[in-house]
Amino acid sequence: MKIALVQQANTNDRAANIDKLKRNIRACALQGAELVVLQELHNGLYFCQTENTEMFDQAEPVPGPSTEEFGALAKELGIVLVLSLFEKRAPGLYHNTAVVLEKDGTIAGKYRKMHIPDDPAYYEKFYFTPGDLGFEPIRTSVGTLGVLVCWDQWYPEAARLMAMKGAELLIYPTAIGWESSDTEEEKQRQLGAWVTVQRGHAVANGLPVITVNRVGHEPDPSGQTNGIRFWGNSFVAGPQGELLAELSNSEEEIRVVEIDKARSENVRRWWPFFRDRRIDAFGGLTERFLI
């Protein structure tokens, strides 16, 4: 199975961003991609660096303009496409939502981001209501996809539940980067931890992981910080955590990667973590803390 990653730098020109996305998606399809994954909130800039009510004007319904436009492209190219959108569910109610489009352009399913961060330059709690669709894989013609979003990637419970419900791949559209005041040593610690925790999800669940991040510098509209330099480094890990592809830290890039879904079955036979889980002793995981 051929999977494509589209790692892109965006500007405040939404139409130009979408045109570039569509060109990149076409290029992936020409290389034989069956599944194309885009980065988090791919249509525009990462607007969560500030709290600004005008940004809600960027939200759209699902289905809506983006699912129509990208759905037509998915149908033309015969690909499954993973989108990441700012969803307007109702007046005053918004979500960070991944949408999977089937090869015929229809919506195969959606996932609303469950874990919402609130950190300097990542003020997502101001904009997004936590998801209420649970950790439900999306069934498509290319397989069953465990689609999560960015901050979800730090939580092994989310990956585990997707795997337990039959996901064949774990997919993370992402927007993460460095704040300019961080030292080089701290930047490398952050990047290393980010890659390591997701490779751990691949190992623990015996599944490939596909992570697609933004790249490039985006200024802080308020001028209070020097903005975010998104670190790219999109990657694909196999079911033993092996790196099958790793993209640039600084440049836009598309990459088509071939994976063998059948390998997950063999890995789970060699490393039977699901067989040996002590589910009788895990009740504490549903508590906030235990002391």
N, C-alpha and C positions, 0 to 999 in steps of 0.2 A: 504494500500500500504506500502510495506517495503522498506525503504531507508537505504543505508549503507554509513557511513563516514569512510574514511581511513586516519588517522592522523599518519604521518610517519616522522622519522628522516633520513636524507640522508647523504651520504658521497660523495667523489669525484669518487667513483667507480660506474659509470653509469649502468653497467650491473648488479651489485649487487643490486642497487636501484630498477631496473626494476624487477628483480627476486623476491625481497621482495614485491613489489607492486602486482605482479601476485599471490603470495601466499596469500596476504591479501584479494585480490579480490575473490579468490576461497573460502576463509574462510567465507566471507560475503555471497556468493552465497549459501554455505551449510546451512547458517542460514535463507535462504529464501529471501534474498534481490532481489528486482526486478530492482532497480536503485542504482548504486554505484557511489559515487562522490569522486574524488581524489583532492589533494591540488594543489596549483599553482606551475607550472614549476616542476612537480613531478619527472622527470627523473634524475635530478642532484642537485647539490648545487645551492643556490640562488646566481647567478654570478653577480648580479647588485651592489654588495658592492663596486666594482671598475669599472673604465672605461678602458676596455681592448679589443682592436679590435680582439684579438685571440678568444674571447668568441663567436663571430659570427659563428665560425666553428661548434658550437653546434646546430645551427638552422637547421631545416629540412622542406621540403615541406609538404603541406597538400592537398591531401593525400600523405602519405610517410611512412617511416619505422615504426613509432609509431602507426599510424592508422592501418597499416597492422597487426602488432603484437598484439595490444590490440583488434583490430577488430576480429581477430581469437579467442581470449579468450572470448569476448562478445558473439560471435556466439556459441562457445562450451557450455557456461554456460547459455545462454538464458537470458542475462541481458542487460539493457541499461546502458551505461558507459560514465561518463563525464571526459574527459581528459583536461589537460592544457599544451600547447606546445609552444615552441619558434619557430614560423613559419618563414621560409624563403620564401617570396613571389616572390622576384626577386633579382638580385644582388644589394646589398645596401639597400634593402627594407625588413624590418622585423617587425613582430607583436607578441604580447603576445596574444595567441589565445586559446580559449576553443573550444573543438570539442566534439560533442555528437555522440556516436556510438549506433546504433540500435541493437536489439536482434539478427539480422541476420549478424551483423558485418559491415554493411554499415554505411556511414556517414549520420546521420540524419540532421546535420547542424553544423554551427560554428559561433562563436562570437569573434570578435577582440576587445580587451580591449580598451575602449574609453577614460578613464581618466588615464593619465600617470604621476606618481609622479616623483619628482626630489628633493630628500632630502639626507642628509648625510647617506651613506650606502644603499640608495635606488635610484641609478642613472639610473632610467629606461628610461628617455628621451634619453639617449645616445644610447640605444638599440632598443627601440620600437617606431614605427610610430603609432600615434593614430588610433584607429579603424575607418573603413569607412562603416561598415555594419549596423550601427544604432542599435537601441534597439529592436531587432526582436526576439520574442520567437521561440523556436524550437519545432516542433510537433513530438512526439514519440508515441510508442505503450503504454507507461505508463502515458502519459499526455503531456501537453504543458508546456515546461520548459523555465523559464526566466533566462537564464544563463548570469551572469556578472562575473567580475574578480576583486578581492581584492580592489584596490583604488576606484573602482566604488561603493563599499558598503557604502561610506560616502555621497553619493549623492541621496537624495530622489527623484529627478527628474528621474533618471535612473530606479529606482524601480517602480515609478508611470507609466512611459511609458510602461514598460514591462507588468504591470498589465492591463493597458488600452488596450493593444493589445492581451489580452487573456491568459497571463501566469497563470498557476495554482500553480506553485511553483517558488520561487526565490532562485537561487543557486549561491554561491560565493566561488569558489576555491581561496585560500588566502595564502599569505606569509607575515606575520607581526610579529614583535617581539620587544624586548627591547634592547636598547643600554646600555652597561654595566655601564655607568656613571650616569644613571638615578637613583634617589632615590627610595626607596620602595614605598613611597607615590605617586610619579609620575608614577611609573609602574602601580599601581592599578588604578590611574585615567585614564591612557591610555586604559587599559583593560576594565574598566567599561564603558568608552565612546564607545568603539568598539562594545561591546555587546548591549549597550543601543540603539545606532543608528540603528542597524539592527533589533532589536526587534520592534523599531518604524516603520520600513518599513513593518513588518508583520502586525502591528496594523493598520496603515494608509491604507493598501491595502487589508486587510482581507485575507492574504495568508500565508502559511507556508514559513519559511526561513531556508535554509540549508547552513551552512558555514563550510568549511573544511580548517583548517590551518596546516601549518608545525609545527614541534616541534623539540627541541634540539638546541644545540649551533653550529653555523657555523662561523669559524674564518674569519677575514678580510685578504685576501691575501696580501694586501699592508702593513699590520702591523700598519697602522695609527690609527685604533681603536681596541677595544677588540672583534670585531665581533658582531653578532646578536644572541640573545637567543630567538628563536621563541617560542611564548607563548602558542601554541596549543589552548586549550579551544574551539575546534570545537564544534558546537552546532546545535540543531534544535529547532526553535521556532514555535509555532502554530499560527493560524490567529488572536489571541488576544494577541500575544506577549508572551504567556506562554512558559516556557522552557520545552520542551519534552525530551531533552537530553543535557548534557554538559560534554565534555571529559576533560581529565587531562591537566594541565598546563605544565607538564614536561615529560610525558611518551608517548611512542607510544601507539596507541589504535585504534581498530576498533569497531564500534558500529552499530548495526542494529536497526532502529527506525521505529515503525509503525505509520503512519499518516492516517487520514480520510479526503480525499479530499472533500467529501461532506460537511464537517463542514464549509468550507469557505462560502458556500451559506448561511447557517444559520447566520453566523457572520455578513455578509454583510446586511442581513435583520434587524438584531438587531442594527447594527451601520452603517447606510446608508450614509457613507462618499461620495460615488460616486454620489448619488442622490443630495447631498447638495453642491457639489463643485460649486463655483462661477466662472465658466469658462469665463464669460463675463468680469471678472475683473483681469484675470491672465496674460494679455499680457506682463506685465513687466518682467515675468520670462525669456523671450528670450533676455533680455538686460544684459550686463555685470554688470552694477550697475545703480542706479536710482537717485543718487545725485552727 
